Amino acid sequence: MDSILTLYELNTLVRETVEDGMSDTYWVQGELSEGRQGYGGHFYGEMVQRADDDSYSSAGRGTSPRHNKAGQANQVAKARVTCWAQTWHQVSQKFEEATGHPLQAGMKVLAEVSVTFHQQYGYSLNVLDIDPSYTLGDAARRRREILHQLEQDGILHDNQTLPIPMLARRVAVVSSASAAGYGDFCNQLENNDYGFHFELSLFPAVMQGARVEETVISALERISREQDRWDVVVIIRGGGATSDLADFDSYPLAACVAQMPLPIITGIGHERDETVLDHVAHTHLKTPTAVASFLIEHMADTAVRLEELGRKIGMNVTEQLTKGQHRMELLEQRFVHDVSNILVNQRHRIDMLDLRLKGVNPDLLLQRGYSMTLVDGRLLRDVSQLAEGKVLTTRIEHGEINSIVQSWKKN
């Protein structure tokens, strides 16, 4: 039997072999999938390579990727990376000055590394330098290219021009049914402090991995076909690795969101994450709970506006009623005044007519000593009305005299 080694001794042997056989530095390309700055300013992260990476495909590697957890099904290689504080300060500063963005997870990088092996922590890469021009390619460059193409097509800001209805309570939700973020979103809307009722309907989609584009577009197309049923669409996703958000940097998906007939609100990342989808959506929020808070506050603002509108309407109605009542009182006073004037005028007219009638009353003439002669009941005005033997009636103040015509003479 060969000599028996302790694990530490074996790891020491591996370390010596690595250090002797790989003493040079190497330029390595890969995706920075995780990263954080720890105690003392040192950087600790992880670099991965995926099966759909061009560099992997061109290398002709035929091995199938293992199906790991946390959306890492297409990873074919992974290594822990470190960068000591002084080097990290120089590298990160140079990177941000060159690209305009801080170095962060989800970006593809070209890093100069030395290979190390520690007896306790195992294999890792020590970062000595990073080429910013390479990183501007891939994740960041790809995102910029997609946004540029959307702008060239004239649809980049289309969804942002749509108004969110005042009562945005009918919500179409694109998410995974099992996502924790979806549950948090529903609970927050259901238990809001104002007691608002929201009508939610889930349109299931895969929120990480290769089927994101296909399933989210399918969900949006279903919503679009019944757009009259909804006020707003939300696309939400819970936690997960930053690198998984690259699945939302898709031109077909972004174009579909930009041209949706309903306003879309996204909440698919963490505080520092932003995707192409966020740029084309009507409103971009960080998390599902932030989206829920936005909808609740929007309803609260609407309630305040409606309450204020109701108060103004009430004040206006009261004012109009007061004005109407005052006008009615004026009309009533004017009507009474006009009627009184009419009655006075008509009474005066009647009095005048009465005087005129009294002035032509035959009885007054008789009282003055005049008489009236009638023939056949008609006032005798001309001798041509007479005939021999006609009976005449002569009226005086206190009686009548009848006479028979025997002769007459015309003046």
Summary of the structure (lengths in Angstrom):
residues: 411
radius of gyration: 52.3
end to end distance: 186.6
largest distance: 191.5
contacts: 1162
relative contact order: 0.08
helix: 46%
strand: 22%
